Amino acid sequence: MSLLREEIVEELVKICGADAVVTDTEVLQESSYDRFRKYEGYNKVFTNPLPAAVVFVQDKKQVSEVLRFANANGINVVPRTGHSATEGGLETIVENSIVLDGSQMKKIINIDTYNMQATCECGVVLEDLENQVRELGYTTGHSPQSKPLAQMGGLVATRSIGQFSTMYGGIEDMLAGVEAVFPDGTITNIKAVPRRAAGPDIRHVVLGNEGALCFITEVTVKLYKYFPEYHVCQGYTLDDMITGIRIMRDVMTEGYKPSVARLYDAEDGKEHFSHFAPGKCVILFVTEGPEKVSKANAEGIREIVSKYSECTEVDHKLIETWFANLNWDAARIEEERKEVLETKNVCCTTEISANWSAVEEIYRICKERVVNEIPDITVFGAHASHCYSNGINLYFVYWYNVVDCAPEDEIKKYHLPIKKIICEETIKAGGSMCHHHGVGKHRVHWIDKEHGSALYIVKKLKAAFDPNGVMNIGTILPYKK
Ligand SMILES: Cc1cc2nc3c(=O)[nH]c(=O)nc-3n(C[C@H](O)[C@H](O)[C@H](O)COP(=O)(O)OP(=O)(O)OC[C@H]3O[C@@H](n4cnc5c(N)ncnc54)[C@H](O)[C@@H]3O)c2cc1C
């Protein structure tokens, strides 16, 4: 028999103390969704069942005890740290869930500049860690646009990636060691070493689990020396996105290593560059590292771009100023809330990845289909912001006016049908429907097609580590009642 809300709250208070357990209605409402339902949230419409409580854990022992209790009683647990999720990973879709919040675990445990790694608790905000290591002349190399909001546990749980990824990689390349607690209460610590071949790489069970297998309590990431004085920034306008993709391919396959490599089509670019590149695509690069490395990379990239006569270089200061203001903090989200309520014009995104041979067609077909099939679109554009030797990501950005539609119907009328087109066309072309935001609860519809025969592995992992199905129900794998 399932426990009553009061019984759940009572047990949580016993484990963590009354101050740590919050049942205030407004907090529960805000804890029942994430930015996937931001239009509903901004309109104060809450369609998911409210959780029984939000519990602010202080240490791994409390995490272990809460998980053991939930596991024994079949209670859904939604792990949370920075609350910046965009794909429904934080939605509480069944009655009486526990939101297990690690945001108060914010100790930076060790910054070890000799071994070039830093260890911190899951609730450390990335920007706080980055600021501290920068003061010492180092960087984590991680810089997602949500850097002021996202916390280390969530960043690992979602397989996040930052704006300097072309040089430093995604979080999977940065993560040296990690501590995680599994639903039966077992606390596991994967040690931080340069590399090992002691069986499968078990970090990858934890990385990207989106709270559907375990709760991450501690993270060790690598550090790099930081040389801001040697950053070289270059930007160009051009007419055609496809030419831009080919330039990116040349840069990557010739072996250059910019830290930032971004390409905007004219529609998406309108939002960012209309003051100096109206109607144009924009391609830009930053190189960094020690002086000789940064200069050599910049020179090689310049030589490649110069072979494309349609590219015109712009003043690098324009790009630098724009780039310095790209991140989102709480104030920017508040600005967005006001704007959305006033205009009913909503911006949402879907990011995918594909090999070089598939990406051009994915770009073309998604644009054509969304613009023709979805009503009230005001902008449909894309940029590429993460490049690899074998392919690239596309970050589709779309704006629509919400017309004749209740807040609770907005995702059904607009966001999900757009996502469906992008995910299905991408998978059909051999790409991945999800480059970095995670599957959450709204891309689960295509998880079988995404993985094909390898879905076997995902399902077995879930069955092995969460046999009672209490970890973030409906995330990564669909909820079957
Ligand atoms: C404006 C904006 C810009 C963004 N830009 C980027 C970007 O550039 N790159 C990028 O990768 N992402 C980006 N994101 C998405 C988001 O910031 C990332 O997914 C981030 O990693 C989430 O971290 P968080 O601490 O906020 O996690 P949360 O939002 O709290 O949770 C995210 C997911 O991880 C799970 N989770 C959280 N903490 C834990 C834990 N301790 N243990 C286990 N599971 C956990 C949750 O259950 C949920 O499924 C952006 C989001 C916003 C709002």
The ligand as an SDF file (V2000), in Angstrom:
LIG
                    3D

 53 58  0  0  0  0  0  0  0  0999 V2000
   19.2310   29.7380  -20.3170 C   0  0  0  0  0  0  0  0  0  0  0  0
   19.7470   28.3390  -20.3410 C   0  0  0  0  0  0  0  0  0  0  0  0
   20.8800   28.0560  -21.0650 C   0  0  0  0  0  0  0  0  0  0  0  0
   21.3750   26.7350  -21.1020 C   0  0  0  0  0  0  0  0  0  0  0  0
   22.5280   26.4830  -21.7690 N   0  0  0  0  0  0  0  0  0  0  0  0
   23.0530   25.2460  -21.7610 C   0  0  0  0  0  0  0  0  0  0  0  0
   24.2930   24.9740  -22.4050 C   0  0  0  0  0  0  0  0  0  0  0  0
   24.9400   25.8610  -22.9620 O   0  0  0  0  0  0  0  0  0  0  0  0
   24.7600   23.7030  -22.3710 N   0  0  0  0  0  0  0  0  0  0  0  0
   24.0840   22.7090  -21.7370 C   0  0  0  0  0  0  0  0  0  0  0  0
   24.5620   21.5710  -21.7240 O   0  0  0  0  0  0  0  0  0  0  0  0
   22.9070   22.9400  -21.1310 N   0  0  0  0  0  0  0  0  0  0  0  0
   22.3790   24.1760  -21.1140 C   0  0  0  0  0  0  0  0  0  0  0  0
   21.1940   24.4100  -20.4760 N   0  0  0  0  0  0  0  0  0  0  0  0
   20.4640   23.3160  -19.8270 C   0  0  0  0  0  0  0  0  0  0  0  0
   20.8060   23.1160  -18.3430 C   0  0  0  0  0  0  0  0  0  0  0  0
   21.3890   24.2680  -17.7830 O   0  0  0  0  0  0  0  0  0  0  0  0
   21.7520   21.9370  -18.1870 C   0  0  0  0  0  0  0  0  0  0  0  0
   21.0650   20.7570  -18.5340 O   0  0  0  0  0  0  0  0  0  0  0  0
   22.3690   21.7900  -16.7920 C   0  0  0  0  0  0  0  0  0  0  0  0
   23.3280   20.7750  -16.8600 O   0  0  0  0  0  0  0  0  0  0  0  0
   21.3620   21.4590  -15.7190 C   0  0  0  0  0  0  0  0  0  0  0  0
   21.9860   21.6100  -14.4560 O   0  0  0  0  0  0  0  0  0  0  0  0
   21.1210   21.9370  -13.1530 P   0  0  0  0  0  0  0  0  0  0  0  0
   22.0370   21.9080  -11.9960 O   0  0  0  0  0  0  0  0  0  0  0  0
   20.3350   23.1600  -13.3490 O   0  0  0  0  0  0  0  0  0  0  0  0
   20.1840   20.6550  -13.1080 O   0  0  0  0  0  0  0  0  0  0  0  0
   18.6260   20.5410  -12.8240 P   0  0  0  0  0  0  0  0  0  0  0  0
   17.8690   21.4440  -13.7110 O   0  0  0  0  0  0  0  0  0  0  0  0
   18.3710   20.6540  -11.3740 O   0  0  0  0  0  0  0  0  0  0  0  0
   18.3700   19.0240  -13.2820 O   0  0  0  0  0  0  0  0  0  0  0  0
   18.5880   18.6050  -14.6060 C   0  0  0  0  0  0  0  0  0  0  0  0
   18.4130   17.0820  -14.7090 C   0  0  0  0  0  0  0  0  0  0  0  0
   19.4300   16.4260  -13.9680 O   0  0  0  0  0  0  0  0  0  0  0  0
   18.8780   15.6880  -12.8720 C   0  0  0  0  0  0  0  0  0  0  0  0
   19.7240   15.9870  -11.7090 N   0  0  0  0  0  0  0  0  0  0  0  0
   19.9590   17.2130  -11.1610 C   0  0  0  0  0  0  0  0  0  0  0  0
   20.8050   17.0870  -10.1250 N   0  0  0  0  0  0  0  0  0  0  0  0
   21.1040   15.7810  -10.0080 C   0  0  0  0  0  0  0  0  0  0  0  0
   21.9170   15.0340   -9.1200 C   0  0  0  0  0  0  0  0  0  0  0  0
   22.5860   15.6130   -8.1220 N   0  0  0  0  0  0  0  0  0  0  0  0
   22.0010   13.7010   -9.3010 N   0  0  0  0  0  0  0  0  0  0  0  0
   21.3130   13.0750  -10.2990 C   0  0  0  0  0  0  0  0  0  0  0  0
   20.5140   13.7420  -11.1550 N   0  0  0  0  0  0  0  0  0  0  0  0
   20.4150   15.0780  -11.0210 C   0  0  0  0  0  0  0  0  0  0  0  0
   17.4540   16.1870  -12.7150 C   0  0  0  0  0  0  0  0  0  0  0  0
   16.6080   15.1860  -12.2040 O   0  0  0  0  0  0  0  0  0  0  0  0
   17.0930   16.5770  -14.1370 C   0  0  0  0  0  0  0  0  0  0  0  0
   16.6860   15.4560  -14.8600 O   0  0  0  0  0  0  0  0  0  0  0  0
   20.6740   25.7110  -20.4350 C   0  0  0  0  0  0  0  0  0  0  0  0
   19.5290   26.0140  -19.6930 C   0  0  0  0  0  0  0  0  0  0  0  0
   19.0740   27.3130  -19.6320 C   0  0  0  0  0  0  0  0  0  0  0  0
   17.8650   27.6020  -18.8070 C   0  0  0  0  0  0  0  0  0  0  0  0
  1  2  1  0
  2  3  1  0
  2 52  2  0
  3  4  2  0
  4  5  1  0
  4 50  1  0
  5  6  2  0
  6  7  1  0
  6 13  1  0
  7  8  2  0
  7  9  1  0
  9 10  1  0
 10 11  2  0
 10 12  1  0
 12 13  2  0
 13 14  1  0
 14 15  1  0
 14 50  1  0
 15 16  1  0
 16 17  1  0
 16 18  1  0
 18 19  1  0
 18 20  1  0
 20 21  1  0
 20 22  1  0
 22 23  1  0
 23 24  1  0
 24 25  2  0
 24 26  1  0
 24 27  1  0
 27 28  1  0
 28 29  2  0
 28 30  1  0
 28 31  1  0
 31 32  1  0
 32 33  1  0
 33 34  1  0
 33 48  1  0
 34 35  1  0
 35 36  1  0
 35 46  1  0
 36 37  1  0
 36 45  1  0
 37 38  2  0
 38 39  1  0
 39 40  1  0
 39 45  2  0
 40 41  1  0
 40 42  2  0
 42 43  1  0
 43 44  2  0
 44 45  1  0
 46 47  1  0
 46 48  1  0
 48 49  1  0
 50 51  2  0
 51 52  1  0
 52 53  1  0
M  END
$$$$
